[in-house]
């Protein structure tokens, strides 16, 4: 058994024990600076709560009403504990030593990893937890996925309090601990670690969620990887906020179908599981629950009528309702920007299918409606892609034109004689005029002035001096012009070189336009190739399990509304889950563009 190290104290004390930078607990200086730092981080944080939505948790984390402005202190990673685990492990010499081997094995993305999220404990405190491991690669003969993964865990309570009021516990395997920090802290036997973690986390559901991660002295890589897939930035665990709206939508639909107490009991069990099962909204589990409810609804339809013509339209509605939800669910897990067009097309088709589920046509079956809505969504999305492509090309042409205008302003010019010698000509002309005027005075041509000058030898001397000076300026100006013209003659070749360079730049700019447009065309074609077939494949794969033997749907029979689930003892959580006031799917409203594409998807859900 390995003795883990445990460090406890307030935020500043544990920073000191781990020899982390003291600046991590420094005040931000102003509330404005604090708010800006927090707002940048909130969308990058992961969240896990079975009581609160992400929006509610973010509002809690923004709240500073309990603090004085001068004590506000936030460093990236405060709200989920990463400021301790990642700063400690990623600065170890061992971390850098392992990089070359991990690169050679192709495991750079997995030799070290972290999971961290904000949560609210059972006492209602804002908390954060971060778990970081660093794989033991000391024996390369052991397969990478079978090696031990020593880890550290940081838990922060009262994450929005000032540093002195935050409660921090740091638990670390000695192999991922800095030497200078090893002397501090208290020992904790690895066998006691799970119970200690559960006590510190103080959240029964979060503890259950994390329990599979810890395999003695090591992290379970498989469990870690599975949980990592379920936690995304700016989303709740398993995207449960969004999936709750999808579940509520299907439950509301189920209540409109003919049914008895058997379905009510099933819905009550679903509500209970959604509230208490930490894995209910895990993708595979959630899809299984939806399909189970789909089957249950069909069973109720069969139980309430032996008439196949009555059953068909109801079952078609059920097919369409679940298919719309499956399309939305699939779209919600496409995070890659390269999949954006697939995501948008899936949501367009989901909107159309959702509308059809409320008023299904009398003369078409499910496969036909799948094909028609698929083609509508495909056409609409391709039209949008084509429009975006034309906008991209227009932007390229505009940028090229602006660059040419800029180059035209920078074109070197060859000055004419006046431009080259303007200063010297002005000085020379003025000096010449002055010299002539003084000469005329001295020679008596301008008699009154000449007589006055003759009366005083000093005045005469000054006049003669000015005449000489003016003459000198005239001669100097002429010499300057001669010199400049000589220099210009020598610099003419330099001007032509600059002009040639400028003309080359202009030509390069002009020549670059077509290749840029061609690259844009190539990128557009690649986007089409990466969209059209994958979208059709996904759409069909989601529809195939819902196909029935019915070839044609007759008129929809009148349906009675089932008694409300409020008649069933569900408790507060179930009422919240099945409340009709829950918001509709946010992603559908984001992509409604029926006027642009001519696709009637504007019906309210």
FENSUL-V71563 format. One record per residue. N is the residue number from 1. RES is the residue in three letters. SS is DSSP state (H for helix, E for strand, - for the rest). PHI is phi as a letter, one per 20 degrees, with the letter a starting at -180 (999 if undefined). PSI is psi as a letter, one per 30 degrees, with the letter a starting at -180 (* if undefined). Layout:
# FENSUL-V71563
{{N/RES/SS/PHI/PSI} {N/RES/SS/PHI/PSI}}
This chain:
# FENSUL-V71563
{{1/UNK/-/999/k} {2/UNK/-/e/k} {3/UNK/E/e/j} {4/UNK/E/f/l} {5/UNK/E/d/k} {6/UNK/E/c/k} {7/UNK/E/c/k} {8/UNK/E/c/l} {9/UNK/E/q/a} {10/UNK/E/e/l} {11/UNK/H/g/e} {12/UNK/H/f/e} {13/UNK/H/f/e} {14/UNK/H/f/e} {15/UNK/H/g/e} {16/UNK/H/f/e} {17/UNK/H/f/e} {18/UNK/-/e/g} {19/UNK/-/l/h} {20/UNK/-/e/l} {21/UNK/-/g/k} {22/UNK/H/f/f} {23/UNK/H/f/f} {24/UNK/H/f/f} {25/UNK/H/d/g} {26/UNK/-/f/k} {27/UNK/-/f/l} {28/UNK/-/f/f} {29/UNK/-/n/e} {30/UNK/-/a/l} {31/UNK/H/f/e} {32/UNK/H/f/e} {33/UNK/H/f/e} {34/UNK/H/f/e} {35/UNK/H/f/e} {36/UNK/H/f/e} {37/UNK/H/f/e} {38/UNK/H/f/e} {39/UNK/H/f/e} {40/UNK/H/f/e} {41/UNK/H/e/e} {42/UNK/H/g/e} {43/UNK/-/f/f} {44/UNK/-/e/f} {45/UNK/-/e/k} {46/UNK/-/e/l} {47/UNK/E/c/k} {48/UNK/-/b/j} {49/UNK/-/b/k} {50/UNK/-/d/g} {51/UNK/-/d/f} {52/UNK/-/c/k} {53/UNK/-/e/l} {54/UNK/H/f/e} {55/UNK/H/f/e} {56/UNK/H/f/e} {57/UNK/H/f/e} {58/UNK/H/f/e} {59/UNK/H/f/e} {60/UNK/H/f/e} {61/UNK/H/f/f} {62/UNK/H/f/f} {63/UNK/-/f/k} {64/UNK/-/c/g} {65/UNK/-/f/f} {66/UNK/-/e/g} {67/UNK/-/c/l} {68/UNK/-/f/k} {69/UNK/H/g/e} {70/UNK/H/f/f} {71/UNK/H/e/f} {72/UNK/-/f/k} {73/UNK/-/b/k} {74/UNK/-/b/k} {75/UNK/-/c/k} {76/UNK/-/g/k} {77/UNK/-/o/f} {78/UNK/-/g/e} {79/UNK/-/f/f} {80/UNK/-/c/g} {81/UNK/-/n/f} {82/UNK/H/f/f} {83/UNK/H/g/f} {84/UNK/H/e/e} {85/UNK/H/f/e} {86/UNK/H/f/e} {87/UNK/H/f/e} {88/UNK/H/f/e} {89/UNK/H/f/e} {90/UNK/-/f/f} {91/UNK/-/d/g} {92/UNK/-/f/k} {93/UNK/H/g/e} {94/UNK/H/f/e} {95/UNK/H/g/e} {96/UNK/H/f/e} {97/UNK/H/f/f} {98/UNK/H/e/f} {99/UNK/H/f/e} {100/UNK/H/g/e} {101/UNK/H/f/e} {102/UNK/H/f/e} {103/UNK/H/f/e} {104/UNK/H/f/f} {105/UNK/H/e/f} {106/UNK/-/m/g} {107/UNK/-/c/h} {108/UNK/-/g/f} {109/UNK/-/e/f} {110/UNK/-/c/f} {111/UNK/-/f/f} {112/UNK/E/b/k} {113/UNK/E/b/l} {114/UNK/E/c/k} {115/UNK/E/c/k} {116/UNK/E/b/k} {117/UNK/E/b/l} {118/UNK/E/e/k} {119/UNK/E/b/l} {120/UNK/E/d/k} {121/UNK/-/f/l} {122/UNK/-/f/f} {123/UNK/-/e/g} {124/UNK/-/n/g} {125/UNK/-/e/k} {126/UNK/E/f/k} {127/UNK/E/c/l} {128/UNK/E/b/k} {129/UNK/E/c/k} {130/UNK/E/c/k} {131/UNK/E/c/k} {132/UNK/E/c/k} {133/UNK/E/d/l} {134/UNK/E/c/j} {135/UNK/E/f/k} {136/UNK/-/e/j} {137/UNK/-/d/g} {138/UNK/-/f/f} {139/UNK/-/d/j} {140/UNK/-/f/f} {141/UNK/-/f/f} {142/UNK/-/f/k} {143/UNK/-/g/k} {144/UNK/H/g/e} {145/UNK/H/f/f} {146/UNK/H/d/g} {147/UNK/-/f/l} {148/UNK/-/f/l} {149/UNK/E/c/i} {150/UNK/E/g/k} {151/UNK/E/b/l} {152/UNK/E/c/k} {153/UNK/E/c/k} {154/UNK/E/d/k} {155/UNK/E/c/k} {156/UNK/E/d/k} {157/UNK/E/d/l} {158/UNK/-/l/h} {159/UNK/-/f/f} {160/UNK/-/e/g} {161/UNK/-/e/l} {162/UNK/-/f/l} {163/UNK/H/g/e} {164/UNK/H/f/f} {165/UNK/H/d/f} {166/UNK/-/e/k} {167/UNK/E/d/k} {168/UNK/E/c/k} {169/UNK/E/c/k} {170/UNK/E/c/k} {171/UNK/E/d/k} {172/UNK/E/b/k} {173/UNK/-/f/k} {174/UNK/H/f/f} {175/UNK/H/f/f} {176/UNK/H/c/h} {177/UNK/-/c/k} {178/UNK/-/f/k} {179/UNK/H/g/e} {180/UNK/H/f/f} {181/UNK/H/e/f} {182/UNK/H/f/f} {183/UNK/-/f/f} {184/UNK/-/e/a} {185/UNK/-/n/l} {186/UNK/E/d/l} {187/UNK/E/f/k} {188/UNK/E/c/k} {189/UNK/E/f/k} {190/UNK/H/f/f} {191/UNK/H/f/f} {192/UNK/H/e/f} {193/UNK/H/f/e} {194/UNK/H/g/e} {195/UNK/H/f/e} {196/UNK/H/f/e} {197/UNK/H/f/e} {198/UNK/H/f/e} {199/UNK/H/f/e} {200/UNK/H/f/e} {201/UNK/H/f/e} {202/UNK/-/l/h} {203/UNK/-/b/j} {204/UNK/H/f/e} {205/UNK/H/f/e} {206/UNK/H/f/e} {207/UNK/H/f/e} {208/UNK/H/f/e} {209/UNK/H/f/e} {210/UNK/H/e/f} {211/UNK/H/g/e} {212/UNK/H/f/f} {213/UNK/H/f/e} {214/UNK/E/e/j} {215/UNK/E/d/i} {216/UNK/-/m/c} {217/UNK/-/e/f} {218/UNK/E/c/l} {219/UNK/E/e/k} {220/UNK/-/f/j} {221/UNK/H/f/e} {222/UNK/H/f/e} {223/UNK/H/f/e} {224/UNK/H/f/e} {225/UNK/H/f/e} {226/UNK/H/f/e} {227/UNK/H/f/e} {228/UNK/H/g/e} {229/UNK/H/f/f} {230/UNK/H/e/f} {231/UNK/-/d/j} {232/UNK/-/c/k} {233/UNK/-/g/k} {234/UNK/-/m/g} {235/UNK/-/c/l} {236/UNK/-/f/l} {237/UNK/H/g/k} {238/UNK/H/m/g} {239/UNK/H/l/h} {240/UNK/H/f/f} {241/UNK/H/f/e} {242/UNK/H/f/e} {243/UNK/H/f/f} {244/UNK/H/f/e} {245/UNK/H/f/e} {246/UNK/H/f/e} {247/UNK/H/f/e} {248/UNK/H/f/e} {249/UNK/H/f/e} {250/UNK/H/f/e} {251/UNK/H/f/e} {252/UNK/H/f/e} {253/UNK/H/f/e} {254/UNK/H/g/e} {255/UNK/H/f/f} {256/UNK/H/e/f} {257/UNK/-/e/k} {258/UNK/-/g/k} {259/UNK/-/a/l} {260/UNK/-/c/a} {261/UNK/H/f/f} {262/UNK/H/f/e} {263/UNK/H/f/e} {264/UNK/H/g/e} {265/UNK/H/f/e} {266/UNK/H/f/e} {267/UNK/H/f/e} {268/UNK/H/f/e} {269/UNK/H/f/e} {270/UNK/H/f/e} {271/UNK/H/f/e} {272/UNK/H/f/e} {273/UNK/H/f/e} {274/UNK/H/f/e} {275/UNK/H/e/e} {276/UNK/H/d/f} {277/UNK/-/e/j} {278/UNK/-/f/f} {279/UNK/-/d/g} {280/UNK/-/g/e} {281/UNK/-/e/g} {282/UNK/-/g/k} {283/UNK/H/g/e} {284/UNK/H/f/e} {285/UNK/H/f/e} {286/UNK/H/f/e} {287/UNK/H/f/e} {288/UNK/H/f/e} {289/UNK/H/f/e} {290/UNK/H/f/e} {291/UNK/H/f/e} {292/UNK/H/f/e} {293/UNK/H/f/e} {294/UNK/H/g/e} {295/UNK/H/f/e} {296/UNK/H/f/e} {297/UNK/H/f/e} {298/UNK/H/f/e} {299/UNK/H/f/e} {300/UNK/H/f/e} {301/UNK/H/f/e} {302/UNK/H/f/e} {303/UNK/H/f/f} {304/UNK/H/e/f} {305/UNK/-/b/k} {306/UNK/-/e/f} {307/UNK/-/e/j} {308/UNK/H/f/e} {309/UNK/H/f/f} {310/UNK/H/e/e} {311/UNK/H/f/e} {312/UNK/H/g/e} {313/UNK/H/f/e} {314/UNK/H/f/e} {315/UNK/H/f/e} {316/UNK/H/f/e} {317/UNK/H/g/e} {318/UNK/H/f/e} {319/UNK/H/g/e} {320/UNK/H/f/e} {321/UNK/H/f/e} {322/UNK/H/f/e} {323/UNK/H/f/e} {324/UNK/H/f/e} {325/UNK/H/f/e} {326/UNK/H/f/e} {327/UNK/H/f/e} {328/UNK/H/f/e} {329/UNK/H/f/e} {330/UNK/H/f/e} {331/UNK/H/f/e} {332/UNK/H/f/f} {333/UNK/-/d/g} {334/UNK/-/e/j} {335/UNK/-/e/f} {336/UNK/-/f/k} {337/UNK/H/g/e} {338/UNK/H/f/f} {339/UNK/H/e/g} {340/UNK/H/g/e} {341/UNK/H/f/e} {342/UNK/H/f/e} {343/UNK/H/g/e} {344/UNK/H/f/e} {345/UNK/H/f/e} {346/UNK/H/g/e} {347/UNK/H/f/e} {348/UNK/H/f/e} {349/UNK/H/f/e} {350/UNK/H/f/e} {351/UNK/H/f/e} {352/UNK/H/f/e} {353/UNK/H/f/e} {354/UNK/H/g/e} {355/UNK/H/f/e} {356/UNK/H/f/e} {357/UNK/H/f/f} {358/UNK/H/e/e} {359/UNK/-/c/i} {360/UNK/-/f/k} {361/UNK/-/f/l} {362/UNK/-/e/f} {363/UNK/-/d/g} {364/UNK/-/c/k} {365/UNK/-/e/l} {366/UNK/H/f/e} {367/UNK/H/g/e} {368/UNK/H/f/e} {369/UNK/H/f/e} {370/UNK/H/f/e} {371/UNK/H/f/e} {372/UNK/H/f/e} {373/UNK/H/f/e} {374/UNK/H/f/e} {375/UNK/H/f/e} {376/UNK/H/f/e} {377/UNK/H/f/e} {378/UNK/H/f/e} {379/UNK/H/f/e} {380/UNK/H/f/e} {381/UNK/H/f/e} {382/UNK/H/f/e} {383/UNK/H/f/e} {384/UNK/H/f/e} {385/UNK/H/f/e} {386/UNK/H/f/e} {387/UNK/H/f/e} {388/UNK/H/f/e} {389/UNK/H/f/e} {390/UNK/H/f/e} {391/UNK/H/f/e} {392/UNK/H/f/e} {393/UNK/H/f/e} {394/UNK/H/f/e} {395/UNK/H/f/e} {396/UNK/H/f/e} {397/UNK/H/f/e} {398/UNK/H/f/e} {399/UNK/H/f/e} {400/UNK/H/f/e} {401/UNK/H/f/e} {402/UNK/H/f/e} {403/UNK/H/f/e} {404/UNK/H/f/e} {405/UNK/H/f/e} {406/UNK/H/f/e} {407/UNK/H/f/e} {408/UNK/H/f/e} {409/UNK/H/f/f} {410/UNK/-/e/g} {411/UNK/-/f/k} {412/UNK/-/f/k} {413/UNK/-/c/l} {414/UNK/-/d/j} {415/UNK/-/f/l} {416/UNK/-/e/a} {417/UNK/H/g/e} {418/UNK/H/f/e} {419/UNK/H/f/e} {420/UNK/H/f/e} {421/UNK/H/d/g} {422/UNK/H/g/e} {423/UNK/H/f/e} {424/UNK/H/f/e} {425/UNK/H/f/e} {426/UNK/H/f/e} {427/UNK/H/f/e} {428/UNK/H/f/e} {429/UNK/H/f/e} {430/UNK/H/f/e} {431/UNK/H/f/e} {432/UNK/H/f/e} {433/UNK/H/f/e} {434/UNK/H/f/e} {435/UNK/H/f/e} {436/UNK/H/f/e} {437/UNK/H/f/e} {438/UNK/H/f/e} {439/UNK/H/f/e} {440/UNK/H/f/e} {441/UNK/H/f/e} {442/UNK/H/f/e} {443/UNK/-/e/f} {444/UNK/-/n/g} {445/UNK/-/f/e} {446/UNK/-/e/i} {447/UNK/H/g/e} {448/UNK/H/g/e} {449/UNK/H/f/e} {450/UNK/H/f/e} {451/UNK/H/f/e} {452/UNK/H/f/e} {453/UNK/H/f/e} {454/UNK/H/f/f} {455/UNK/-/f/f} {456/UNK/-/c/k} {457/UNK/H/f/e} {458/UNK/H/f/e} {459/UNK/H/f/e} {460/UNK/H/f/e} {461/UNK/H/f/e} {462/UNK/H/f/e} {463/UNK/H/f/e} {464/UNK/H/f/e} {465/UNK/H/f/e} {466/UNK/H/f/e} {467/UNK/H/f/e} {468/UNK/H/f/e} {469/UNK/H/f/e} {470/UNK/H/f/e} {471/UNK/H/f/e} {472/UNK/H/f/e} {473/UNK/H/f/e} {474/UNK/H/f/e} {475/UNK/H/f/e} {476/UNK/H/f/e} {477/UNK/H/f/e} {478/UNK/H/f/e} {479/UNK/H/f/e} {480/UNK/H/f/e} {481/UNK/H/f/e} {482/UNK/H/f/e} {483/UNK/H/f/e} {484/UNK/H/f/e} {485/UNK/H/f/e} {486/UNK/H/f/e} {487/UNK/H/f/e} {488/UNK/H/f/e} {489/UNK/H/f/e} {490/UNK/H/f/f} {491/UNK/H/e/f} {492/UNK/H/g/e} {493/UNK/H/f/e} {494/UNK/H/f/e} {495/UNK/H/f/e} {496/UNK/H/f/e} {497/UNK/H/f/e} {498/UNK/H/f/e} {499/UNK/H/f/e} {500/UNK/H/f/e} {501/UNK/H/f/e} {502/UNK/H/f/e} {503/UNK/H/f/e} {504/UNK/H/f/e} {505/UNK/H/f/e} {506/UNK/H/f/e} {507/UNK/H/f/e} {508/UNK/H/f/e} {509/UNK/H/f/e} {510/UNK/H/f/e} {511/UNK/H/f/f} {512/UNK/H/f/f} {513/UNK/H/f/e} {514/UNK/H/f/e} {515/UNK/H/g/e} {516/UNK/H/f/e} {517/UNK/H/f/e} {518/UNK/H/f/e} {519/UNK/H/f/e} {520/UNK/H/f/e} {521/UNK/H/f/e} {522/UNK/H/f/e} {523/UNK/H/f/e} {524/UNK/H/f/e} {525/UNK/H/f/e} {526/UNK/H/f/e} {527/UNK/H/f/e} {528/UNK/H/f/e} {529/UNK/H/f/e} {530/UNK/H/e/f} {531/UNK/H/d/e} {532/UNK/H/g/e} {533/UNK/H/f/e} {534/UNK/H/g/e} {535/UNK/H/f/e} {536/UNK/H/f/e} {537/UNK/H/f/e} {538/UNK/H/f/e} {539/UNK/H/g/e} {540/UNK/H/f/e} {541/UNK/H/f/e} {542/UNK/H/f/f} {543/UNK/H/e/e} {544/UNK/H/g/e} {545/UNK/-/f/f} {546/UNK/-/e/f} {547/UNK/-/f/k} {548/UNK/-/c/a} {549/UNK/-/e/f} {550/UNK/-/f/k} {551/UNK/-/e/f} {552/UNK/-/b/k} {553/UNK/-/d/j} {554/UNK/-/f/l} {555/UNK/-/g/k} {556/UNK/-/f/k} {557/UNK/-/f/l} {558/UNK/-/f/k} {559/UNK/-/c/k} {560/UNK/-/e/k} {561/UNK/-/e/k} {562/UNK/-/f/l} {563/UNK/-/f/k} {564/UNK/-/f/l} {565/UNK/H/f/f} {566/UNK/H/f/f} {567/UNK/H/f/f} {568/UNK/-/e/k} {569/UNK/-/f/j} {570/UNK/-/d/f} {571/UNK/H/n/l} {572/UNK/H/f/e} {573/UNK/H/f/e} {574/UNK/H/f/e} {575/UNK/H/f/e} {576/UNK/H/f/e} {577/UNK/H/f/e} {578/UNK/H/e/g} {579/UNK/-/f/k} {580/UNK/-/f/f} {581/UNK/-/e/f} {582/UNK/-/f/k} {583/UNK/-/f/k} {584/UNK/-/f/l} {585/UNK/-/g/k} {586/UNK/H/f/f} {587/UNK/H/f/e} {588/UNK/H/f/e} {589/UNK/H/f/f} {590/UNK/H/f/f} {591/UNK/-/d/g} {592/UNK/-/f/j} {593/UNK/-/b/h} {594/UNK/H/f/e} {595/UNK/H/f/e} {596/UNK/H/f/e} {597/UNK/H/d/f} {598/UNK/-/m/g} {599/UNK/-/d/j} {600/UNK/-/f/j} {601/UNK/-/c/g} {602/UNK/-/e/g} {603/UNK/-/f/k} {604/UNK/-/f/k} {605/UNK/-/e/*}}
